[in-house]
């Protein structure tokens, strides 16, 4: 098993409506990936359960976790490791009570410090700063970077921050102190393919991401 880097790690985000199983397999073969987050786009897969089951098996072969965004039924049927929930505090509390600690439960689309603190009171496994599918510009959203930096200095619950649609944006994400940086278009629309994109993203992190102190490791 490869050694886990002591710095910010890459999380892959994939729209199930447009990203093929082959593309995700190619990406996972490209280098270190901490986890895979799958979300449903506007056009549903004809066989979403089969798609997710295939990717869960593939991801587990690479020793990484799969999170399903906001769908408890697909999560349960696919054998995924957890959920990323974009819910208000009462609904998030219910999900954590039902599924944690046996499964990962993260809170997504955090838009403010108040929302982050409310979610943090429930002790989710992680917070996601940014919107799935929200990488519409080359650079990460400034607000997401600011929230991730504030959170990483304040709280030990791990943070994922959404990058932009260029690979270089992963460096800005890492410099917030967040444990994880998420990429989507930067990987799956890379001209040299997803595997090469993952390789380059890890090279950028190796060169530029600060190492975590022992007490700060996720």
Residue pairs with C-beta under 8 A, 6 or more apart in sequence:
1 63
2 32
4 32
5 32
5 202
5 205
5 206
6 211
6 212
6 217
7 174
7 205
7 206
7 209
7 210
7 211
7 212
8 170
8 173
8 174
8 178
8 179
8 180
8 181
8 205
8 209
8 210
9 32
9 33
9 34
9 179
9 180
9 181
9 205
10 31
10 32
10 33
10 34
10 170
10 180
10 181
10 182
10 183
10 198
10 201
10 202
10 205
11 33
11 34
11 35
11 36
11 37
11 160
11 180
11 181
11 182
11 183
12 24
12 27
12 28
12 33
12 35
12 36
12 37
12 182
12 183
12 184
12 187
12 198
13 36
13 37
13 39
13 132
13 133
13 162
13 182
13 183
13 184
14 23
14 24
14 36
14 37
14 38
14 39
14 184
14 188
15 39
15 40
15 41
15 132
15 133
15 184
16 38
16 39
16 40
16 41
16 44
16 45
16 48
16 51
16 52
17 40
17 41
17 42
17 43
17 44
17 45
18 41
18 43
19 188
21 51
21 54
21 55
21 58
23 188
23 194
24 36
24 55
24 58
24 194
25 58
26 193
26 194
26 195
27 33
27 187
27 188
27 194
27 195
27 197
27 198
28 36
28 58
28 59
28 62
28 64
28 198
29 62
29 195
30 194
30 195
30 196
30 197
30 198
30 199
30 202
31 198
31 199
31 201
31 202
32 198
32 202
33 62
33 64
33 198
34 64
34 65
34 180
35 59
35 64
35 65
35 66
35 67
35 81
35 180
36 55
36 59
36 64
36 65
36 66
36 67
37 66
37 67
37 68
37 69
37 84
37 128
37 132
37 182
38 52
38 55
38 66
38 67
38 68
38 69
38 80
39 68
39 69
39 70
39 84
39 132
39 133
40 48
40 69
40 71
40 74
41 133
45 51
48 74
49 74
49 77
49 78
52 66
52 68
52 74
52 77
52 78
52 80
53 77
53 78
53 79
55 66
56 66
56 78
56 79
56 80
56 81
57 79
59 65
59 66
60 66
65 81
65 82
65 104
66 78
66 80
66 81
66 82
67 80
67 81
67 82
67 83
67 84
67 104
67 106
68 74
68 75
68 78
68 80
68 82
68 83
68 84
69 83
69 84
69 85
69 86
69 108
69 132
70 83
70 84
70 85
70 86
70 87
70 108
71 83
72 83
72 95
74 80
75 82
75 83
75 103
81 103
81 104
82 99
82 103
82 104
82 105
82 106
82 125
83 95
83 99
83 103
83 104
83 105
83 106
84 106
84 107
84 108
84 128
84 132
85 91
85 92
85 95
85 105
85 106
85 107
85 108
86 107
86 108
86 109
87 95
87 107
89 118
89 119
89 121
89 122
92 105
92 107
92 119
92 122
92 124
93 122
95 105
96 105
96 122
96 123
96 124
99 105
100 123
100 124
100 125
104 125
104 126
105 124
105 125
106 124
106 125
106 126
106 127
106 128
106 160
107 119
107 122
107 124
107 126
107 127
107 128
108 127
108 128
108 131
108 132
109 128
109 130
109 131
109 132
110 116
110 119
110 127
110 128
110 129
110 147
111 143
111 147
112 147
113 147
113 150
116 127
116 129
116 147
116 151
119 127
120 127
120 155
120 157
123 157
124 157
125 157
125 158
126 157
126 158
126 159
126 160
126 179
126 180
127 151
127 157
127 158
127 159
127 160
128 159
128 160
128 161
128 162
128 182
129 144
129 147
129 148
129 151
129 159
129 160
129 161
129 162
129 178
130 140
130 141
130 144
130 160
130 161
130 162
130 182
131 162
132 162
132 184
133 184
134 141
134 162
135 162
135 163
135 164
135 165
135 169
135 183
135 184
135 185
135 186
136 165
137 164
137 165
138 164
138 165
138 166
138 168
138 169
139 164
139 166
139 169
139 172
140 161
140 162
140 163
140 164
140 169
140 172
140 173
141 162
144 161
144 162
145 161
145 172
145 173
145 176
147 161
148 159
148 161
148 173
148 176
148 177
148 178
149 176
149 177
149 178
151 157
151 159
151 178
152 159
152 176
152 177
152 178
152 179
153 177
158 178
158 179
158 180
158 218
159 176
159 177
159 178
159 179
159 180
160 178
160 179
160 180
160 181
160 182
161 173
161 176
161 178
161 180
161 181
161 182
162 173
162 182
163 169
163 170
163 172
163 173
163 181
163 182
163 183
163 186
164 186
165 184
165 185
165 186
165 189
166 186
167 183
167 186
167 187
167 190
167 197
167 200
167 201
167 204
168 204
169 183
169 186
170 181
170 183
170 186
170 201
170 204
170 205
171 204
171 205
171 208
171 209
173 181
173 182
174 181
174 205
174 208
174 209
174 210
175 208
175 209
175 210
177 210
177 216
179 212
179 218
180 218
181 205
183 197
183 201
186 197
186 201
187 194
187 197
187 198
187 201
188 194
188 197
190 196
190 197
190 200
212 218
